[in-house]
Amino acid sequence: MTRLETRKILKEAELAKDDKETPEEQPDRQEQVFMREVDDAVREADLKNFGSRYGIWIGAMIVVGLASLAGWIFYNNNLEEEAGVRSEEYVAAIDSVKRNNLDGATTALKPLEEAPQEGYRAAAKLMQANIALEKNDPKAAITGYKAIVADAELPQPFRDLALIRQTTAEFDDLEPQAIVDRLKPLAVPGNPWFGSAGEMVALSYLNLDKADLAGPLFAQLAKDETVPPTIRSRALQMAGVQGIDAVETDTETDNNPATDASSGTASPASEGETE
């Protein structure tokens, strides 16, 4: 039995039922049944038209979505496996350096120089340049550091470290102003490389006869507890040479038990030691 025949039987049954109702109710009931049938027919036609018009595209989108999801999962799995391999290669290079097998470390680092992971690639190139310095080949080391600094795809911390290492290797051959211009953005408190960059900038200020700039920078280095102790110690001495002894005075005042805690002033004995 077709859908239309079924509807016809239902309609006749409805009309037969409506015969028992009052004459006023029959037209309204018939109209409701008719409108329901029209709505059903319109919905069925719309659904068929939609399926014929967009069914292929919807199916294609579903297939593409599933394929993309499968590809993404496969890609991530490959990345994890490759990252594990890269990690083993890097550890092998470090072990070779610890054993003073620099040639073996160089060989182990070769695959990492073209690794898709930026971190491993940067670390490998940086270690290669460091190995060149260990082999007393500063020219090759400087070339390696320059390549890292110029590679905008590498993480910025690696590039900043390479710039510090490059400048350290070139320090004696560079003009003081060139060092200042290169490292001044890093020679600020709060920067991770403030210690190394600040010390080289301050020394360059001295070479430029700008003690008024060198002294305060040395004082900042001596006060900054994030700076390595060796650099702080040298900076404290250099600040004193420039006539800036505030850092030393503050340190002694904080740590000297002879300080009068109630008044915040040092005793005559401590003042004499400071002088």
RODO-2510 file (C-alpha; in nm, 4 decimals, decimal comma):
residues 275
     n   res          X          Y          Z
     1     m     0,0000     0,0000     0,0000
     2     t     0,1395     0,3376    -0,1010
     3     r     0,1723     0,6437     0,1227
     4     l    -0,1091     0,8234    -0,0701
     5     e    -0,3474     0,5272    -0,0310
     6     t    -0,2730     0,5195     0,3408
     7     r    -0,3478     0,8879     0,3711
     8     k    -0,6726     0,8439     0,1762
     9     i    -0,7930     0,5692     0,4106
    10     l    -0,6979     0,7825     0,7142
    11     k    -0,8824     1,0776     0,5664
    12     e    -1,1982     0,8714     0,5024
    13     a    -1,1823     0,7384     0,8573
    14     e    -1,1472     1,0890     0,9895
    15     l    -1,4399     1,2082     0,7811
    16     a    -1,6511     0,9166     0,9013
    17     k    -1,5709     1,0139     1,2561
    18     d    -1,6537     1,3735     1,1858
    19     d    -2,0057     1,2687     1,0671
    20     k    -2,0909     1,2018     1,4274
    21     e    -1,9908     1,5553     1,5262
    22     t    -2,1991     1,8657     1,4972
    23     p    -2,2253     2,0351     1,1573
    24     e    -2,0340     2,3358     1,2908
    25     e    -1,7329     2,1238     1,3938
    26     q    -1,7055     1,9204     1,0712
    27     p    -1,5624     2,1957     0,8435
    28     d    -1,2954     2,2893     1,0990
    29     r    -1,1938     1,9285     1,1483
    30     q    -1,1719     1,8647     0,7761
    31     e    -0,9634     2,1774     0,7299
    32     q    -0,7185     2,0688     1,0019
    33     v    -0,6788     1,7253     0,8453
    34     f    -0,6245     1,8813     0,5048
    35     m    -0,3619     2,1253     0,6402
    36     r    -0,1750     1,8428     0,8138
    37     e    -0,1606     1,6484     0,4907
    38     v    -0,0383     1,9528     0,3025
    39     d     0,2328     2,0174     0,5665
    40     d     0,3476     1,6554     0,5534
    41     a     0,3646     1,6637     0,1756
    42     v     0,5605     1,9906     0,1772
    43     r     0,8082     1,8592     0,4346
    44     e     0,8581     1,5384     0,2393
    45     a     0,9159     1,7342    -0,0830
    46     d     1,1580     1,9728     0,0889
    47     l     1,3532     1,6847     0,2374
    48     k     1,3803     1,5135    -0,1009
    49     n     1,4908     1,8366    -0,2683
    50     f     1,7469     1,9054     0,0028
    51     g     1,8869     1,5544    -0,0214
    52     s     1,9113     1,5633    -0,3982
    53     r     2,0715     1,9060    -0,3985
    54     y     2,3116     1,8897    -0,1018
    55     g     2,3382     1,5198    -0,0216
    56     i     2,6549     1,4671    -0,2220
    57     w     2,8241     1,7723    -0,0683
    58     i     2,7303     1,6701     0,2852
    59     g     2,8635     1,3204     0,2248
    60     a     3,1845     1,4627     0,0824
    61     m     3,2273     1,6920     0,3840
    62     i     3,1828     1,4006     0,6216
    63     v     3,4393     1,1936     0,4327
    64     v     3,6865     1,4840     0,4260
    65     g     3,6352     1,5486     0,7983
    66     l     3,6979     1,1859     0,8890
    67     a     4,0035     1,1741     0,6630
    68     s     4,1387     1,4938     0,8209
    69     l     4,0909     1,3543     1,1710
    70     a     4,2685     1,0330     1,0775
    71     g     4,5521     1,2305     0,9187
    72     w     4,5879     1,4518     1,2251
    73     i     4,6077     1,1507     1,4561
    74     f     4,8637     0,9842     1,2300
    75     y     5,0689     1,3054     1,2085
    76     n     5,0757     1,3517     1,5862
    77     n     5,1819     0,9916     1,6393
    78     n     5,4650     1,0378     1,3912
    79     l     5,5747     1,3587     1,5661
    80     e     5,5860     1,1835     1,9021
    81     e     5,7890     0,8976     1,7620
    82     e     6,0256     1,1361     1,5852
    83     a     6,0628     1,3476     1,8981
    84     g     6,1683     1,0362     2,0859
    85     v     6,4347     0,9626     1,8248
    86     r     6,5580     1,3242     1,8327
    87     s     6,5794     1,3096     2,2111
    88     e     6,7968     0,9981     2,1991
    89     e     7,0272     1,1609     1,9429
    90     y     7,0654     1,4734     2,1541
    91     v     7,1392     1,2737     2,4693
    92     a     7,4002     1,0767     2,2750
    93     a     7,5651     1,4043     2,1683
    94     i     7,5734     1,5299     2,5281
    95     d     7,7264     1,2031     2,6469
    96     s     7,9949     1,2338     2,3792
    97     v     8,0793     1,5873     2,4940
    98     k     8,1040     1,4680     2,8546
    99     r     8,3507     1,2016     2,7403
   100     n     8,5416     1,4714     2,5491
   101     n     8,4561     1,2931     2,2255
   102     l     8,3875     1,6107     2,0291
   103     d     8,3988     1,4420     1,6904
   104     g     8,1431     1,1861     1,8053
   105     a     7,9215     1,4659     1,9352
   106     t     7,9445     1,6459     1,6019
   107     t     7,8350     1,3313     1,4204
   108     a     7,5460     1,2748     1,6592
   109     l     7,4242     1,6328     1,6128
   110     k     7,4151     1,6239     1,2321
   111     p     7,0621     1,4771     1,2004
   112     l     6,9320     1,7270     1,4566
   113     e     7,0408     2,0288     1,2523
   114     e     6,7556     1,9621     1,0091
   115     a     6,5025     1,8369     1,2644
   116     p     6,1467     1,9682     1,2243
   117     q     6,1377     2,0470     1,5971
   118     e     6,2684     2,4029     1,6404
   119     g     6,4011     2,3401     1,9889
   120     y     6,6174     2,0430     1,8911
   121     r     6,7367     2,2210     1,5784
   122     a     6,8424     2,5305     1,7722
   123     a     7,0074     2,3302     2,0507
   124     a     7,2027     2,1224     1,7977
   125     k     7,3316     2,4265     1,6093
   126     l     7,4249     2,5991     1,9338
   127     m     7,6144     2,2941     2,0565
   128     q     7,7953     2,2655     1,7228
   129     a     7,9183     2,6243     1,7595
   130     n     8,0267     2,5551     2,1180
   131     i     8,2196     2,2486     2,0025
   132     a     8,3975     2,4636     1,7437
   133     l     8,5128     2,6918     2,0262
   134     e     8,6346     2,3905     2,2210
   135     k     8,8368     2,2921     1,9154
   136     n     8,9947     2,6400     1,9054
   137     d     8,8124     2,7312     1,5861
   138     p     8,6534     3,0664     1,6747
   139     k     8,5815     3,1522     1,3123
   140     a     8,3591     2,8465     1,2678
   141     a     8,1986     2,9100     1,6061
   142     i     8,1153     3,2720     1,5214
   143     t     7,9702     3,1645     1,1875
   144     g     7,7504     2,9130     1,3683
   145     y     7,6317     3,1695     1,6218
   146     k     7,5510     3,4193     1,3474
   147     a     7,3419     3,1604     1,1651
   148     i     7,1358     3,0992     1,4791
   149     v     7,0829     3,4702     1,5428
   150     a     6,9678     3,5240     1,1834
   151     d     6,7235     3,2298     1,1820
   152     a     6,3870     3,3873     1,2661
   153     e     6,2226     3,0424     1,2890
   154     l     6,4244     2,9468     1,5978
   155     p     6,2995     3,0266     1,9500
   156     q     6,4083     3,3710     2,0708
   157     p     6,5898     3,2490     2,3870
   158     f     6,8271     3,0411     2,1721
   159     r     6,8874     3,3363     1,9404
   160     d     6,9623     3,5669     2,2341
   161     l     7,2048     3,3150     2,3825
   162     a     7,3765     3,2781     2,0454
   163     l     7,4127     3,6569     2,0273
   164     i     7,5768     3,6602     2,3708
   165     r     7,8164     3,3810     2,2721
   166     q     7,8945     3,5465     1,9391
   167     t     7,9719     3,8796     2,1042
   168     t     8,1879     3,7124     2,3675
   169     a     8,3915     3,5403     2,0966
   170     e     8,4253     3,8657     1,8994
   171     f     8,4657     4,1024     2,1949
   172     d     8,8324     4,1898     2,1432
   173     d     8,7845     4,2563     1,7713
   174     l     8,4658     4,4645     1,7858
   175     e     8,4353     4,8384     1,8311
   176     p     8,2966     4,9224     2,1765
   177     q     8,0039     5,1116     2,0284
   178     a     7,9134     4,8100     1,8147
   179     i     7,8957     4,5968     2,1298
   180     v     7,6753     4,8546     2,3004
   181     d     7,4407     4,8740     2,0034
   182     r     7,4205     4,4960     1,9775
   183     l     7,3652     4,4071     2,3424
   184     k     7,1922     4,7112     2,4904
   185     p     6,8424     4,5607     2,4420
   186     l     6,9509     4,2628     2,6563
   187     a     7,1433     4,4678     2,9150
   188     v     6,8390     4,5623     3,1201
   189     p     6,7285     4,4320     3,4621
   190     g     6,4767     4,1513     3,4307
   191     n     6,6206     4,0175     3,1069
   192     p     6,7517     3,6594     3,1416
   193     w     7,0825     3,7652     2,9855
   194     f     7,1228     4,0852     3,1892
   195     g     7,4352     3,9542     3,3617
   196     s     7,6448     3,8669     3,0565
   197     a     7,5092     4,1402     2,8303
   198     g     7,5245     4,4065     3,1013
   199     e     7,8844     4,3286     3,1890
   200     m     8,0003     4,3535     2,8260
   201     v     7,8050     4,6765     2,7734
   202     a     7,9492     4,8286     3,0908
   203     l     8,3058     4,7369     2,9856
   204     s     8,2371     4,8879     2,6444
   205     y     8,1215     5,2093     2,8121
   206     l     8,4545     5,2217     2,9911
   207     n     8,6371     5,1733     2,6610
   208     l     8,4332     5,4640     2,5241
   209     d     8,5386     5,6801     2,8237
   210     k     8,1797     5,6870     2,9489
   211     a     8,2403     5,6068     3,3135
   212     d     7,9208     5,7917     3,4038
   213     l     7,7278     5,5179     3,2224
   214     a     7,9516     5,2254     3,3177
   215     g     7,9481     5,2849     3,6943
   216     p     7,5681     5,2785     3,7447
   217     l     7,5375     4,9726     3,5206
   218     f     7,7996     4,7872     3,7247
   219     a     7,6079     4,8881     4,0386
   220     q     7,2846     4,7463     3,8943
   221     l     7,4608     4,4203     3,8126
   222     a     7,6009     4,3961     4,1656
   223     k     7,2584     4,4478     4,3221
   224     d     7,0650     4,2066     4,0985
   225     e     7,0377     3,8695     4,2740
   226     t     6,9354     3,6976     3,9513
   227     v     7,2800     3,7702     3,8044
   228     p     7,5372     3,4899     3,8472
   229     p     7,7545     3,5406     4,1598
   230     t     8,0803     3,5638     3,9630
   231     i     7,9466     3,8516     3,7524
   232     r     7,8037     4,0241     4,0610
   233     s     8,1384     4,0008     4,2351
   234     r     8,3241     4,1536     3,9396
   235     a     8,0567     4,4202     3,8996
   236     l     8,0877     4,5144     4,2668
   237     q     8,4613     4,5647     4,2265
   238     m     8,4234     4,7638     3,9056
   239     a     8,1561     4,9852     4,0608
   240     g     8,3937     5,0592     4,3465
   241     v     8,6689     5,1504     4,1003
   242     q     8,4289     5,4023     3,9468
   243     g     8,3672     5,5549     4,2883
   244     i     8,0260     5,3961     4,3428
   245     d     8,0297     5,2159     4,6779
   246     a     7,6540     5,2238     4,7468
   247     v     7,6160     4,8545     4,6723
   248     e     7,8849     4,7531     4,9170
   249     t     7,7545     4,9915     5,1816
   250     d     7,3996     4,8602     5,1481
   251     t     7,5209     4,5021     5,1698
   252     e     7,7267     4,5634     5,4804
   253     t     7,4479     4,7607     5,6446
   254     d     7,2000     4,4757     5,5894
   255     n     7,4348     4,2058     5,7179
   256     n     7,6383     4,3875     5,9896
   257     p     7,5113     4,3109     6,3428
   258     a     7,6601     4,6439     6,4599
   259     t     7,3825     4,8299     6,2755
   260     d     7,1406     5,0078     6,5085
   261     a     6,8101     4,8418     6,4148
   262     s     6,6004     5,0972     6,6000
   263     s     6,7423     5,4012     6,4220
   264     g     6,8478     5,2359     6,0977
   265     t     7,1964     5,3980     6,1205
   266     a     7,5320     5,2258     6,1428
   267     s     7,7545     5,2503     6,4506
   268     p     8,0792     5,4497     6,4339
   269     a     8,2729     5,1255     6,4123
   270     s     8,0810     5,0143     6,1063
   271     e     8,1205     5,3589     5,9487
   272     g     8,4935     5,3330     5,9957
   273     e     8,5003     4,9930     5,8293
   274     t     8,3035     5,1316     5,5395
   275     e     8,5423     5,4180     5,4945
***
